[in-house]
Amino acid sequence: MQRVLFNFILALEGVFANKLRAFLTALGIIFGVGAVIAMLAIGTGAKQAILQQMELIGSNNIVIKAAEPAQGADGADGQLGEEKLPEWSPGLTMKDVHSIQTILPSVQQVSPEIVLSVQIIQSGKTQRAKCIGVYNSFFQLNNLSLESGHLFHQRHLDAGRPVCIIGKNIQNKFFSEKSPLGQKIKCGKTWLTIIGVLEKKIAKQENLKKLGIRDYNDDVYIPVSTALLRFKNRSIITKEDIKSQFDDDEEAVQSLPNYHQLDRLVVRVRQSDELLPSSALIGQMLKRRHRGIVDYEINVPEKELEAQQETQDTFNKVLAFIAGISLLVGGIGIMNIMLASVLERTKEIGVRRSLGAKKQDIILQFLFEAVFISLIGGLIGVILGVGAAQFIASNYDIPTVVSGWSVALSFIVASAVGLIFGIFPARNAAQMDPIKALRTD
């Protein structure tokens, strides 16, 4: 151990005697390790973001959204022609929900949604918010849990009872000093009794925006039957709806109103391999039920996120390749400088050998130098990589996460590079003839 420690001290003296050369030698390792840290931070951040998005949308889900009819599709262009009336579609309705549930054996759950914009009033406080008509399956599909209270009972769902479940932000706004359970809140023109409060759902706004999802903490949830009976059923056409479509001359037609009974429909299938076949079957079923008019959008968010993950993995592989090249160049630089150092210090090697140093001592000395230079480069590279990750996250809106294992991996890689590329120069130094080395000027 004394001999090893002595060789280690000699190696440190050799490095610090040529600080500038050691720093220039370590540049390749610095940039290589920095690239590895930044690459792993980008990859981990992207994976976390996708996992958060997957948690928000749930697994094995198919999302169907109500939309305006496609222009020029089967005469559904929103214009009243003189020769041919446009095709008519009932829109997205509860009958579609029943059909999907009963016809497709791959379907596990279906969650309809009706989105209503209302003014909330309670104890003199007011706020604009969304009142969402849902089933209890909505909370299961979106991984939402109750902080207090209970979900809707069957009698609430069947009879359209004036009850609601509120998000955490609604509670903080209107019931910050008391329990909201059993209290009443006015949504639009309807008073609702609060039976439950959701746990706060923490999610990044950018993820919500990407997925087209509302902030669950800001909404009030009511049974679907309550939304249809006590608020508005858009599938029922009134005289006012017809009149609003014509101008004063009753010649021009305004834009098509929202005639969909439902705004959104989420279908969960039993197996992930049934997602695409089920979405195709649902598309065919809805097209037939909607009289050939495509007034809906069908998305499979999980498959879209998987494609995004594949793209990100390819990007990470490219970054890893670049980082590997940087480390390789850094290792070659260490080997070249160490070979040059061996030639410069030939007389020093001869003196050590003549004083009793063994070949193993010479090998250890130069190996320690190479490894020490690599570790110094690795430390600076870690600082550079962490700084680069933070810079990327703050300036380019790319999520990055620097983990402890990535830092440890970088140090291991830096040590391995120094060890591997330092062996050849160290062996060359050890193989020198002491007599010839002492004669060298």
Order of alpha helices (4+ residues) and beta strands (2+ residues): alpha-alpha-beta-alpha-beta-beta-alpha-beta-alpha-beta-alpha-beta-beta-alpha-beta-alpha-beta-alpha-beta-alpha-alpha-alpha-alpha-alpha
